[in-house]
Structures are given as C-alpha cells and as structure tokens.
Amino acid sequence: MSSERIEYDKEEQLIKVYRSFDKAKTLVPKSELKRWTDVVNAGEDDQGRPVKAVRYIFSNEETARYNQQPVAFAGLETFVQSNGDAAPVGDDPEFSVREDFGIDGGS
C-alpha cells in the first residue's frame, strides 16, 4: 500500500510531500509530479499559499534514490527520512530531454 501526507511550511514557503510505497522500486506517477511542478511554476498552491519549492520526503532510501532523477527533472526536491531528520538525496538528473523520461510522447 502506498501513502502520501502533505505538509506546508509557511516560513520556507515549502510543500513537503511525505511518500511511501509497498515496493521500493516504485516511481511516483508522472501525473502527480506534474501536479506539483505546476504548483511550483505558479508560485502558489490551490489554497493560494505562496510556494517556492516542493520537497518529496520518502520513508525508504532505496525508493528515494529510485525516484531522485525523475523528481529532480520535474524541478522538485528529493529527500529521505531517517532517524527523524530528512536528508537530501542525489544530484541533478542525468538525462537531458523530456522524452528520455517519457514526459512527452514525441512524434
């Protein structure tokens, strides 16, 4: 079973998406990533709160690493929760075009 919990940090203007999946190698759905990318691009969420960033916080390090590149490519942050603290995961994505991730269908 997968779960999602969302928190808003007013001070940092940050949405934290706590995400977990039953299977470690499960990708966040593209439609979900797009939703949060749209929020970041708009600069506010559906409640009108200012948003500078969206941070995915995974409960499992393997899941965080598996999702890091697509999440980063979507312009979002990837973190893993360990011992009560959240730590950043990974670097920028290694692919360069949207088709590499399957975001655009191409021709």
C-alpha angles and dihedrals in degrees: 000000000000125000138193131194123181127205130178121217106204095189094055095030086232133145114212115204111195106202134182134170134194091234117049094218096060120125123221105251115263091234090057092050090049091052091057094041088055090052092052092046091049091048093227141062129237089275092057095250115145113254125193097168145003117219122198110209113194124198092215125056094213090054091047092052092045091054099036099096098046091044092049091046088055088057095253133121126251122211136163125218114229130160092351095304128096117225128191119254128212139332136274118313118277096218123080111199132055092238090063088067094037095246093129121043093220119212 
